[in-house]
Amino acid sequence: MNKLKRTIRRFLISLSAFALVAYGLSSCAAKGDYPGTEYAPQMYHSVPYEGLSQIQDKDAGNLITSIDGPGEFYTSNPHNPNEMNMREPVPNTVPRNKNGYLPYRLAMEDLGFGAEINSPLPTGNPQIVAHGKLLYDRFCEHCHGPKGGGDGLVAEKYPGVANLTGLAYGEITEGHIFHVITMGKGLMGAHGSQLSPEERWKIARYIKEVIQK
């Protein structure tokens, strides 16, 4: 009888242990919005340095770190100045966009210099003019009007919008227009953050070849 009791007791203990392990494993499974438990975090999280992440606390994430070293969330590079991940560019280099354009460095008061800059866009391309019209209709028409007469809906409330077809503007260059779109002038605010350099040049081309013809 005692042997039977011991056998039953062992069986119940084994069954309870098995049920406990099964419950533990099932509770770690992913379901719904719960992603599940990670058993090896280093296999899920990127170890290399990330340029847009800068966590300098070496203890950050220690609770889930299973290997010796800084915490799981530490992402700084101790080999660079200020532990920055991104390296500084080579001295005397300048960024260019996909078309190879250099940054526009002229200030608002440098309109005279801006007027001397030639457009980098090729001539005789109707697609450039068509895209320039699309951009003009979207960003300029509400002030300057559909034909550049300074009679847009905004001009009805704020008089003084430039009439691009007037004699005073007939001789302006594409560089002049590009500079004003970029930096703003008078009532017009700067649009350099809303339009890429290529888009600004396209608007200037449309104004010169269509509106001012």
N, CA, C and O of each residue as an XYZ file, in Angstrom:
852
protein
N       0.832     -1.206      0.000
C       0.000      0.000      0.000
C       0.877      1.272      0.000
O       0.604      2.225     -0.730
N       1.936      1.262      0.836
C       2.821      2.415      0.877
C       3.508      2.637     -0.465
O       3.716      3.769     -0.902
N       3.858      1.501     -1.115
C       4.517      1.609     -2.422
C       3.574      2.228     -3.432
O       3.989      3.037     -4.261
N       2.287      1.846     -3.365
C       1.287      2.412     -4.283
C       1.111      3.903     -4.043
O       0.984      4.685     -4.985
N       1.104      4.290     -2.765
C       0.967      5.712     -2.445
C       2.144      6.529     -3.000
O       1.992      7.610     -3.569
N       3.359      5.917     -2.786
C       4.525      6.631     -3.294
C       4.482      6.765     -4.813
O       4.877      7.791     -5.367
N       4.005      5.730     -5.471
C       3.903      5.769     -6.936
C       2.897      6.830     -7.385
O       3.139      7.590     -8.323
N       1.759      6.857     -6.683
C       0.738      7.854     -7.023
C       1.260      9.259     -6.755
O       1.007     10.180     -7.531
N       2.001      9.422     -5.635
C       2.536     10.735     -5.291
C       3.533     11.204     -6.353
O       3.513     12.364     -6.764
N       4.417     10.276     -6.799
C       5.383     10.639     -7.837
C       4.669     11.017     -9.130
O       5.046     11.962     -9.822
N       3.628     10.250     -9.429
C       2.880     10.534    -10.654
C       2.222     11.908    -10.600
O       2.240     12.657    -11.576
N       1.634     12.231     -9.430
C       0.982     13.526     -9.289
C       2.008     14.671     -9.347
O       1.748     15.724     -9.928
N       3.177     14.439     -8.731
C       4.226     15.470     -8.779
C       4.702     15.679    -10.211
O       4.879     16.813    -10.656
N       4.907     14.576    -10.931
C       5.349     14.684    -12.325
C       4.292     15.357    -13.176
O       4.600     16.184    -14.034
N       3.039     14.993    -12.930
C       1.945     15.595    -13.687
C       1.841     17.081    -13.396
O       1.607     17.875    -14.308
N       2.014     17.473    -12.124
C       1.957     18.888    -11.761
C       3.117     19.658    -12.388
O       2.939     20.773    -12.879
N       4.311     19.050    -12.366
C       5.466     19.705    -12.973
C       5.267     19.875    -14.475
O       5.568     20.929    -15.036
N       4.751     18.816    -15.126
C       4.501     18.897    -16.562
C       3.460     19.980    -16.869
O       3.619     20.751    -17.816
N       2.388     20.029    -16.054
C       1.343     21.030    -16.268
C       1.900     22.435    -16.053
O       1.544     23.366    -16.775
N       2.781     22.587    -15.051
C       3.364     23.902    -14.774
C       4.253     24.354    -15.937
O       4.198     25.510    -16.356
N       5.071     23.430    -16.455
C       5.944     23.768    -17.590
C       5.114     24.085    -18.820
O       5.402     25.043    -19.538
N       4.077     23.281    -19.069
C       3.221     23.526    -20.230
C       2.517     24.865    -20.119
O       2.381     25.590    -21.105
N       2.071     25.189    -18.915
C       1.409     26.487    -18.723
C       2.398     27.628    -18.945
O       2.071     28.640    -19.565
N       3.627     27.444    -18.424
C       4.627     28.492    -18.602
C       4.961     28.719    -20.063
O       5.081     29.859    -20.512
N       5.114     27.625    -20.808
C       5.432     27.765    -22.234
C       4.278     28.381    -23.004
O       4.488     29.224    -23.877
N       3.057     27.962    -22.684
C       1.904     28.500    -23.407
C       1.670     29.963    -23.079
O       1.197     30.720    -23.927
N       1.996     30.372    -21.855
C       1.794     31.768    -21.482
C       2.804     32.688    -22.154
O       2.580     33.897    -22.219
N       3.923     32.142    -22.660
C       4.938     32.951    -23.330
C       4.673     33.081    -24.822
O       5.355     33.837    -25.514
N       3.686     32.346    -25.317
C       3.428     32.377    -26.756
C       2.808     33.709    -27.165
O       2.115     34.352    -26.376
N       3.065     34.113    -28.407
C       2.506     35.360    -28.928
C       1.033     35.178    -29.259
O       0.616     34.140    -29.774
N       0.261     36.202    -28.953
C      -1.158     36.177    -29.292
C      -1.695     37.592    -29.214
O      -1.336     38.356    -28.318
N      -2.565     37.937    -30.164
C      -3.141     39.273    -30.199
C      -2.067     40.336    -30.320
O      -1.215     40.273    -31.206
N      -2.110     41.324    -29.418
C      -1.124     42.398    -29.410
C       0.118     42.043    -28.600
O       1.052     42.841    -28.517
N       0.136     40.848    -27.999
C       1.280     40.442    -27.177
C       2.295     39.704    -28.050
O       1.958     38.671    -28.627
N       3.524     40.203    -28.162
C       4.494     39.588    -29.072
C       5.155     38.334    -28.540
O       5.924     37.692    -29.256
N       4.870     37.971    -27.289
C       5.512     36.798    -26.714
C       6.798     37.153    -25.999
O       7.287     38.279    -26.092
N       7.340     36.177    -25.281
C       8.566     36.386    -24.526
C       9.782     36.045    -25.378
O       9.794     35.032    -26.077
N      10.798     36.889    -25.317
C      12.022     36.649    -26.062
C      13.001     35.891    -25.165
O      13.344     36.358    -24.079
N      13.442     34.732    -25.620
C      14.366     33.927    -24.828
C      15.826     34.303    -25.095
O      16.693     34.054    -24.258
N      16.095     34.894    -26.244
C      17.454     35.311    -26.597
C      17.374     36.682    -27.238
O      17.388     36.778    -28.465
N      17.291     37.749    -26.453
C      17.072     39.095    -27.004
C      18.112     39.508    -28.034
O      17.791     40.223    -28.984
N      19.387     39.055    -27.853
C      20.425     39.461    -28.795
C      20.173     38.942    -30.212
O      20.746     39.460    -31.170
N      19.334     37.940    -30.349
C      18.999     37.424    -31.676
C      17.885     38.234    -32.329
O      17.663     38.116    -33.534
N      17.191     39.047    -31.558
C      16.075     39.824    -32.079
C      16.451     41.292    -32.287
O      15.926     41.938    -33.194
N      17.340     41.818    -31.469
C      17.662     43.238    -31.502
C      19.015     43.449    -32.161
O      19.951     42.675    -31.957
N      19.100     44.519    -32.960
C      20.321     44.807    -33.690
C      21.436     45.228    -32.737
O      21.247     46.113    -31.902
N      22.595     44.590    -32.866
C      23.748     44.937    -32.055
C      24.576     46.051    -32.693
O      25.128     46.871    -31.959
N      24.695     46.125    -34.041
C      25.509     47.192    -34.646
C      25.002     48.579    -34.283
O      23.846     48.749    -33.895
N      25.887     49.575    -34.412
C      25.529     50.940    -34.086
C      24.514     51.482    -35.085
O      24.613     51.220    -36.284
N      23.548     52.229    -34.594
C      22.523     52.822    -35.438
C      22.733     54.333    -35.479
O      22.841     54.988    -34.442
N      22.789     54.874    -36.702
C      23.108     56.284    -36.862
C      22.114     57.234    -36.237
O      22.495     58.319    -35.798
N      20.840     56.853    -36.183
C      19.809     57.756    -35.668
C      19.436     57.451    -34.222
O      18.439     57.967    -33.717
N      20.229     56.617    -33.552
C      19.956     56.286    -32.159
C      21.170     56.657    -31.322
O      22.305     56.395    -31.718
N      20.935     57.260    -30.174
C      22.055     57.733    -29.358
C      21.718     57.544    -27.890
O      21.288     58.486    -27.225
N      21.911     56.324    -27.375
C      21.690     56.028    -25.962
C      23.052     55.796    -25.324
O      23.726     54.812    -25.630
N      23.459     56.700    -24.440
C      24.799     56.661    -23.856
C      24.841     55.965    -22.502
O      25.925     55.756    -21.957
N      23.704     55.608    -21.954
C      23.656     54.922    -20.664
C      24.015     53.448    -20.867
O      23.246     52.697    -21.468
N      25.176     53.037    -20.366
C      25.624     51.658    -20.579
C      24.815     50.646    -19.772
O      24.895     49.444    -20.025
N      24.042     51.122    -18.808
C      23.217     50.209    -18.014
C      21.813     50.048    -18.571
O      21.025     49.257    -18.052
N      21.490     50.800    -19.638
C      20.140     50.719    -20.192
C      19.893     49.329    -20.784
O      20.605     48.896    -21.690
N      18.900     48.653    -20.272
C      18.559     47.324    -20.774
C      19.309     46.190    -20.118
O      19.349     45.082    -20.654
N      19.916     46.448    -18.947
C      20.668     45.392    -18.275
C      19.792     44.203    -17.874
O      20.257     43.064    -17.850
N      18.541     44.472    -17.564
C      17.661     43.411    -17.064
C      17.416     42.323    -18.097
O      17.147     41.177    -17.737
N      17.506     42.668    -19.382
C      17.234     41.656    -20.409
C      18.497     41.248    -21.154
O      18.420     40.549    -22.164
N      19.670     41.681    -20.664
C      20.923     41.327    -21.312
C      21.429     40.012    -20.758
O      21.563     39.858    -19.544
N      21.711     39.063    -21.636
C      22.128     37.735    -21.194
C      23.618     37.495    -21.386
O      24.107     36.409    -21.075
N      24.360     38.498    -21.897
C      25.789     38.342    -22.084
C      26.502     39.470    -21.350
O      25.896     40.487    -21.012
N      27.799     39.278    -21.107
C      28.578     40.306    -20.422
C      28.760     41.513    -21.336
O      28.940     41.356    -22.544
N      28.713     42.705    -20.772
C      28.893     43.909    -21.560
C      27.834     44.947    -21.236
O      27.115     44.802    -20.247
N      27.721     46.004    -22.056
C      26.715     47.044    -21.813
C      25.303     46.489    -21.911
O      25.085     45.374    -22.385
N      24.343     47.296    -21.449
C      22.946     46.893    -21.509
C      22.432     46.746    -22.930
O      23.053     47.217    -23.883
N      21.305     46.094    -23.057
C      20.721     45.783    -24.364
C      20.451     47.023    -25.198
O      20.545     46.965    -26.424
N      20.112     48.159    -24.559
C      19.697     49.345    -25.299
C      20.827     50.356    -25.527
O      20.607     51.392    -26.155
N      22.009     50.073    -25.034
C      23.143     50.978    -25.232
C      23.543     50.965    -26.705
O      23.833     49.904    -27.258
N      23.562     52.140    -27.348
C      23.805     52.182    -28.792
C      24.877     53.189    -29.183
O      24.970     53.531    -30.362
N      25.684     53.676    -28.261
C      26.689     54.675    -28.601
C      28.003     54.009    -28.995
O      28.293     52.882    -28.592
N      28.784     54.726    -29.786
C      30.069     54.219    -30.255
C      31.191     54.862    -29.448
O      31.468     56.046    -29.637
N      31.833     54.136    -28.571
C      32.857     54.741    -27.698
C      34.120     55.143    -28.447
O      34.985     55.804    -27.872
N      34.248     54.763    -29.708
C      35.467     55.049    -30.464
C      35.399     56.392    -31.188
O      36.415     56.857    -31.705
N      34.241     57.019    -31.236
C      34.080     58.310    -31.911
C      33.964     59.438    -30.895
O      33.580     59.192    -29.751
N      34.284     60.669    -31.283
C      34.123     61.803    -30.356
C      32.680     61.914    -29.872
O      31.737     61.771    -30.649
N      32.530     62.169    -28.584
C      31.207     62.289    -27.949
C      30.377     61.017    -28.098
O      29.155     61.047    -27.952
N      31.045     59.901    -28.388
C      30.372     58.607    -28.554
C      29.296     58.645    -29.638
O      28.309     57.911    -29.574
N      29.499     59.512    -30.636
C      28.531     59.608    -31.727
C      28.654     58.400    -32.643
O      29.744     57.863    -32.837
N      27.525     57.980    -33.205
C      27.523     56.856    -34.134
C      27.833     57.295    -35.565
O      28.506     56.579    -36.306
N      27.340     58.475    -35.948
C      27.571     58.968    -37.302
C      28.908     59.699    -37.355
O      29.207     60.513    -36.481
N      29.701     59.415    -38.362
C      30.990     60.079    -38.533
C      30.802     61.418    -39.239
O      29.908     61.570    -40.071
N      31.648     62.384    -38.903
C      31.599     63.665    -39.585
C      32.133     63.515    -41.006
O      33.030     62.707    -41.246
N      31.585     64.290    -41.957
C      32.070     64.177    -43.335
C      33.507     64.657    -43.464
O      34.022     65.371    -42.604
N      34.132     64.256    -44.542
C      35.506     64.667    -44.817
C      35.542     66.190    -44.939
O      34.640     66.771    -45.541
N      36.556     66.848    -44.386
C      36.630     68.326    -44.488
C      36.556     68.808    -45.931
O      37.088     68.182    -46.847
N      35.878     69.940    -46.104
C      35.727     70.615    -47.401
C      34.811     69.880    -48.375
O      34.800     70.202    -49.563
N      34.048     68.906    -47.902
C      33.062     68.256    -48.765
C      31.709     68.928    -48.574
O      31.436     69.490    -47.514
N      30.868     68.872    -49.592
C      29.538     69.468    -49.522
C      28.531     68.437    -50.016
O      28.856     67.637    -50.892
N      27.313     68.439    -49.471
C      26.313     67.476    -49.928
C      25.735     67.869    -51.276
O      25.670     69.052    -51.610
N      25.322     66.896    -52.036
C      24.620     67.109    -53.296
C      23.367     66.243    -53.288
O      23.320     65.198    -52.639
N      22.337     66.704    -54.032
C      21.139     65.887    -54.123
C      21.286     64.885    -55.264
O      22.357     64.771    -55.860
N      20.214     64.161    -55.568
C      20.299     63.098    -56.571
C      20.666     63.624    -57.954
O      21.180     62.872    -58.782
N      20.409     64.902    -58.215
C      20.739     65.488    -59.510
C      22.112     66.150    -59.523
O      22.527     66.704    -60.541
N      22.811     66.094    -58.406
C      24.124     66.695    -58.339
C      24.115     68.173    -58.006
O      25.150     68.831    -58.112
N      22.947     68.723    -57.596
C      22.886     70.149    -57.265
C      23.617     70.412    -55.950
O      23.486     69.649    -54.993
N      24.375     71.484    -55.915
C      25.008     71.933    -54.684
C      24.003     72.675    -53.810
O      23.009     73.180    -54.334
N      24.220     72.760    -52.512
C      23.320     73.536    -51.648
C      23.288     75.002    -52.066
O      24.299     75.554    -52.499
N      22.127     75.623    -51.933
C      21.973     77.033    -52.297
C      22.368     77.874    -51.100
O      21.648     77.923    -50.103
N      23.520     78.540    -51.197
C      24.099     79.227    -50.054
C      23.767     80.714    -49.989
O      24.050     81.352    -48.975
N      23.178     81.283    -51.031
C      22.936     82.721    -51.041
C      21.885     83.106    -50.007
O      20.957     82.343    -49.737
N      22.039     84.288    -49.436
C      21.094     84.796    -48.456
C      20.001     85.598    -49.154
O      20.066     85.837    -50.359
N      19.005     86.006    -48.390
C      17.868     86.720    -48.948
C      18.295     88.009    -49.651
O      17.740     88.370    -50.689
N      19.279     88.695    -49.083
C      19.697     89.976    -49.658
C      20.607     89.805    -50.879
O      21.005     90.801    -51.483
N      20.939     88.585    -51.249
C      21.831     88.343    -52.381
C      21.062     88.119    -53.685
O      21.474     87.314    -54.521
N      19.960     88.822    -53.856
C      19.133     88.625    -55.039
C      19.907     88.920    -56.320
O      19.725     88.235    -57.327
N      20.756     89.919    -56.288
C      21.520     90.266    -57.485
C      22.414     89.128    -57.941
O      22.534     88.869    -59.138
N      23.043     88.447    -56.987
C      23.883     87.307    -57.335
C      23.028     86.129    -57.812
O      23.393     85.419    -58.750
N      21.879     85.936    -57.144
C      21.002     84.837    -57.538
C      20.478     85.001    -58.948
O      20.279     84.018    -59.662
N      20.253     86.252    -59.354
C      19.725     86.501    -60.694
C      20.700     86.088    -61.788
O      20.293     85.860    -62.927
N      21.984     85.989    -61.452
C      22.996     85.627    -62.442
C      23.165     84.130    -62.598
O      23.882     83.683    -63.494
N      22.525     83.346    -61.750
C      22.665     81.890    -61.819
C      21.801     81.338    -62.949
O      20.632     81.702    -63.083
N      22.377     80.468    -63.749
C      21.649     79.840    -64.850
C      20.960     78.566    -64.377
O      21.467     77.857    -63.509
N      19.821     78.294    -64.949
C      19.077     77.087    -64.594
C      19.841     75.843    -65.038
O      20.384     75.810    -66.141
N      19.884     74.825    -64.187
C      20.548     73.570    -64.567
C      19.673     72.686    -65.445
O      20.142     71.663    -65.946
N      18.396     73.064    -65.644
C      17.488     72.233    -66.431
C      17.768     72.391    -67.927
O      18.103     73.486    -68.377
N      17.636     71.330    -68.685
C      17.849     71.435    -70.137
C      16.736     72.255    -70.790
O      15.605     72.286    -70.305
N      17.068     72.901    -71.873
C      16.080     73.707    -72.599
C      15.349     72.855    -73.626
O      15.801     71.774    -74.004
N      14.191     73.380    -74.072
C      13.440     72.698    -75.113
C      12.768     71.418    -74.677
O      12.511     70.545    -75.506
N      12.475     71.282    -73.388
C      11.828     70.078    -72.878
C      10.410     70.431    -72.430
O      10.247     71.050    -71.378
N       9.381     70.058    -73.193
C       7.995     70.411    -72.823
C       7.529     69.752    -71.537
O       6.632     70.271    -70.872
N       8.116     68.623    -71.174
C       7.713     67.958    -69.933
C       8.102     68.794    -68.709
O       7.382     68.826    -67.711
N       9.246     69.466    -68.803
C       9.662     70.347    -67.706
C       8.677     71.492    -67.545
O       8.299     71.839    -66.427
N       8.261     72.077    -68.659
C       7.309     73.184    -68.612
C       5.959     72.701    -68.079
O       5.316     73.387    -67.285
N       5.539     71.521    -68.521
C       4.251     70.976    -68.065
C       4.274     70.724    -66.559
O       3.303     71.021    -65.863
N       5.377     70.180    -66.058
C       5.481     69.954    -64.617
C       5.566     71.284    -63.875
O       5.046     71.416    -62.767
N       6.226     72.272    -64.488
C       6.282     73.593    -63.882
C       4.908     74.210    -63.741
O       4.620     74.863    -62.738
N       4.047     74.009    -64.745
C       2.669     74.510    -64.668
C       1.914     73.830    -63.531
O       1.189     74.481    -62.778
N       2.087     72.524    -63.412
C       1.425     71.794    -62.333
C       1.833     72.347    -60.975
O       0.989     72.545    -60.102
N       3.111     72.594    -60.800
C       3.603     73.144    -59.534
C       3.141     74.582    -59.331
O       2.803     74.978    -58.216
N       3.127     75.358    -60.404
C       2.640     76.746    -60.307
C       1.177     76.766    -59.873
O       0.802     77.531    -58.984
N       0.363     75.940    -60.489
C      -1.062     75.890    -60.129
C      -1.253     75.501    -58.666
O      -2.211     75.922    -58.016
N      -0.343     74.709    -58.172
C      -0.488     74.202    -56.803
C       0.042     75.174    -55.757
O      -0.530     75.296    -54.673
N       1.140     75.870    -56.078
C       1.811     76.695    -55.066
C       1.744     78.197    -55.328
O       1.982     78.981    -54.408
N       1.430     78.621    -56.543
C       1.553     80.040    -56.885
C       0.239     80.700    -57.314
O       0.048     81.899    -57.111
N      -0.647     79.926    -57.897
C      -1.856     80.507    -58.502
C      -2.719     81.238    -57.486
O      -3.303     82.270    -57.816
N      -2.817     80.739    -56.269
C      -3.708     81.366    -55.284
C      -3.300     82.803    -54.963
O      -4.123     83.585    -54.488
N      -2.045     83.156    -55.216
C      -1.590     84.539    -55.016
C      -1.443     85.274    -56.352
O      -2.024     86.342    -56.547
N      -0.669     84.701    -57.262
C      -0.330     85.385    -58.512
C      -1.402     85.245    -59.590
O      -1.340     85.924    -60.615
N      -2.380     84.375    -59.367
C      -3.422     84.192    -60.367
C      -3.044     83.178    -61.422
O      -1.863     82.862    -61.567
N      -4.013     82.653    -62.167
C      -3.747     81.594    -63.149
C      -2.833     82.039    -64.280
O      -2.143     81.208    -64.870
N      -2.811     83.328    -64.599
C      -1.970     83.826    -65.687
C      -0.885     84.779    -65.203
O      -0.287     85.510    -65.993
N      -0.637     84.762    -63.893
C       0.448     85.561    -63.338
C       0.154     87.027    -63.163
O       1.072     87.817    -62.944
N      -1.128     87.418    -63.258
C      -1.472     88.830    -63.191
C      -1.545     89.409    -61.790
O      -1.930     90.568    -61.634
N      -1.191     88.647    -60.766
C      -1.269     89.143    -59.394
C      -2.693     89.282    -58.911
O      -2.979     90.107    -58.043
N      -3.596     88.480    -59.465
C      -5.025     88.594    -59.149
C      -5.593     87.301    -58.589
O      -6.752     86.977    -58.849
N      -4.803     86.556    -57.826
C      -5.306     85.345    -57.191
C      -6.237     85.663    -56.037
O      -6.403     86.825    -55.666
N      -6.838     84.643    -55.478
C      -7.795     84.833    -54.388
C      -7.131     85.474    -53.166
O      -7.751     86.283    -52.475
N      -5.888     85.117    -52.903
C      -5.196     85.700    -51.757
C      -4.944     87.189    -51.989
O      -5.011     87.989    -51.056
N      -4.652     87.555    -53.242
C      -4.367     88.954    -53.570
C      -5.577     89.845    -53.349
O      -5.423     91.048    -53.144
N      -6.781     89.280    -53.388
C      -7.974     90.076    -53.137
C      -7.999     90.597    -51.701
O      -8.562     91.658    -51.432
N      -7.393     89.857    -50.792
C      -7.375     90.266    -49.390
C      -6.071     90.956    -49.018
O      -6.041     91.799    -48.121
N      -4.994     90.597    -49.711
C      -3.689     91.184    -49.420
C      -3.141     91.809    -50.695
O      -2.394     91.154    -51.422
N      -3.488     93.047    -50.982
C      -3.024     93.705    -52.206
C      -1.503     93.854    -52.228
O      -0.849     93.896    -51.186
N      -0.971     93.932    -53.417
C       0.467     94.111    -53.562
C       1.198     92.889    -54.052
O       2.427     92.889    -54.122
N       0.446     91.813    -54.404
C       1.076     90.612    -54.958
C       1.651     90.953    -56.332
O       1.017     91.658    -57.117
N       2.831     90.462    -56.614
C       3.520     90.799    -57.859
C       2.737     90.347    -59.087
O       2.254     89.217    -59.152
N       2.621     91.248    -60.056
C       2.043     90.940    -61.352
C       3.185     90.489    -62.260
O       3.944     91.315    -62.766
N       3.300     89.200    -62.460
C       4.430     88.653    -63.199
C       4.409     89.005    -64.677
O       5.399     88.806    -65.381
N       3.289     89.523    -65.146
C       3.200     89.907    -66.552
C       3.475     91.397    -66.754
O       3.473     91.881    -67.886
N       3.710     92.120    -65.665
C       3.952     93.563    -65.771
C       5.340     93.871    -66.321
O       6.220     93.011    -66.350
N       5.516     95.126    -66.761
C       6.785     95.534    -67.359
C       7.944     95.424    -66.378
O       9.076     95.147    -66.775
N       7.661     95.640    -65.101
C       8.721     95.610    -64.092
C       9.331     94.227    -63.936
O      10.452     94.097    -63.442
N       8.606     93.192    -64.350
C       9.093     91.826    -64.176
C       9.447     91.158    -65.500
O       9.819     89.985    -65.516
N       9.339     91.866    -66.578
C       9.557     91.253    -67.887
C      10.981     90.801    -68.129
O      11.209     89.852    -68.879
N      11.946     91.467    -67.505
C      13.348     91.160    -67.755
C      13.987     90.305    -66.667
O      15.185     90.030    -66.730
N      13.222     89.884    -65.686
C      13.824     89.074    -64.628
C      14.237     87.716    -65.187
O      13.627     87.214    -66.131
N      15.264     87.131    -64.607
C      15.807     85.871    -65.085
C      15.216     84.695    -64.303
O      14.550     84.871    -63.283
N      15.480     83.505    -64.812
C      15.054     82.313    -64.078
C      15.771     82.236    -62.729
O      15.198     81.778    -61.741
N      17.022     82.684    -62.697
C      17.737     82.704    -61.421
C      17.097     83.644    -60.421
O      17.035     83.341    -59.229
N      16.610     84.804    -60.907
C      15.895     85.749    -60.046
C      14.649     85.083    -59.462
O      14.401     85.166    -58.259
N      13.880     84.430    -60.307
C      12.649     83.782    -59.853
C      12.973     82.669    -58.856
O      12.309     82.529    -57.829
N      13.992     81.890    -59.172
C      14.398     80.801    -58.273
C      14.782     81.349    -56.902
O      14.402     80.788    -55.874
N      15.532     82.438    -56.893
C      15.978     83.028    -55.619
C      14.785     83.517    -54.796
O      14.733     83.297    -53.586
N      13.839     84.170    -55.440
C      12.683     84.693    -54.709
C      11.814     83.549    -54.190
O      11.308     83.615    -53.069
N      11.635     82.492    -55.002
C      10.867     81.335    -54.518
C      11.567     80.723    -53.309
O      10.916     80.314    -52.347
N      12.887     80.662    -53.362
C      13.651     80.023    -52.296
C      13.655     80.851    -51.018
O      13.396     80.322    -49.937
N      13.946     82.141    -51.133
C      14.172     82.973    -49.965
C      12.996     83.872    -49.607
O      12.914     84.364    -48.482
N      12.075     84.093    -50.563
C      10.971     85.012    -50.318
C      11.376     86.452    -50.593
O      12.562     86.780    -50.634
N      10.370     87.311    -50.782
C      10.636     88.739    -51.015
C       9.332     89.503    -50.844
O       8.305     89.111    -51.399
N       9.363     90.583    -50.085
C       8.162     91.383    -49.872
C       7.070     90.586    -49.185
O       7.285     89.997    -48.125
N       5.886     90.572    -49.804
C       4.762     89.827    -49.235
C       4.932     88.325    -49.351
O       4.269     87.571    -48.638
N       5.801     87.882    -50.231
C       5.937     86.457    -50.506
C       6.889     85.805    -49.511
O       8.012     86.270    -49.317
N       6.441     84.748    -48.898
C       7.278     83.999    -47.978
C       8.188     83.027    -48.708
O       7.976     82.722    -49.881
N       9.201     82.545    -48.007
C      10.130     81.583    -48.589
C       9.449     80.234    -48.801
O       8.691     79.764    -47.952
N       9.733     79.623    -49.950
C       9.162     78.316    -50.268
C      10.239     77.248    -50.438
O       9.997     76.192    -51.023
N      11.432     77.540    -49.919
C      12.513     76.577    -50.065
C      12.264     75.270    -49.345
O      12.794     74.235    -49.748
N      11.462     75.294    -48.282
C      11.184     74.070    -47.539
C      10.031     73.279    -48.136
O       9.886     72.090    -47.850
N       9.203     73.923    -48.965
C       8.061     73.236    -49.570
C       8.381     72.644    -50.937
O       7.735     71.690    -51.368
N       9.361     73.197    -51.610
C       9.676     72.789    -52.978
C      11.150     72.428    -53.091
O      12.008     73.134    -52.561
N      11.443     71.344    -53.772
C      12.828     70.952    -53.993
C      13.481     71.930    -54.971
O      12.767     72.635    -55.684
N      14.816     71.995    -55.028
C      15.464     72.881    -55.997
C      14.996     72.629    -57.427
O      14.760     73.577    -58.176
N      14.861     71.377    -57.808
C      14.410     71.067    -59.164
C      13.013     71.605    -59.422
O      12.739     72.123    -60.504
N      12.122     71.489    -58.437
C      10.765     72.003    -58.597
C      10.746     73.520    -58.716
O       9.958     74.077    -59.480
N      11.609     74.184    -57.965
C      11.670     75.644    -58.051
C      12.160     76.089    -59.423
O      11.658     77.062    -59.986
N      13.141     75.373    -59.956
C      13.626     75.706    -61.301
C      12.550     75.449    -62.349
O      12.470     76.181    -63.336
N      11.733     74.440    -62.158
C      10.661     74.154    -63.114
C       9.603     75.256    -63.104
O       9.086     75.638    -64.154
N       9.286     75.760    -61.924
C       8.332     76.876    -61.848
C       8.908     78.096    -62.553
O       8.207     78.776    -63.303
N      10.187     78.370    -62.311
C      10.831     79.511    -62.979
C      10.795     79.347    -64.491
O      10.562     80.317    -65.212
N      11.021     78.136    -64.979
C      10.988     77.895    -66.419
C       9.573     78.116    -66.970
O       9.413     78.692    -68.047
N       8.559     77.667    -66.246
C       7.167     77.850    -66.690
C       6.809     79.334    -66.748
O       6.160     79.783    -67.693
N       7.232     80.093    -65.737
C       6.923     81.521    -65.716
C       7.561     82.228    -66.911
O       6.918     83.054    -67.559
N       8.808     81.910    -67.201
C       9.510     82.572    -68.292
C       8.968     82.154    -69.668
O       8.830     82.995    -70.556
N       8.664     80.878    -69.847
C       8.313     80.384    -71.182
C       6.821     80.439    -71.477
O       6.431     80.354    -72.642
N       5.984     80.576    -70.474
C       4.540     80.588    -70.705
C       3.897     81.892    -70.215
O       3.278     82.611    -70.999
N       4.040     82.190    -68.938
C       3.348     83.339    -68.372
C       3.885     84.653    -68.937
O       3.116     85.574    -69.213
N       5.196     84.739    -69.106
C       5.783     86.008    -69.551
C       5.993     86.059    -71.067
O       6.664     86.971    -71.550
N       5.453     85.132    -71.815
C       5.545     85.182    -73.290
C       4.482     86.124    -73.857
O       4.398     86.300    -75.073
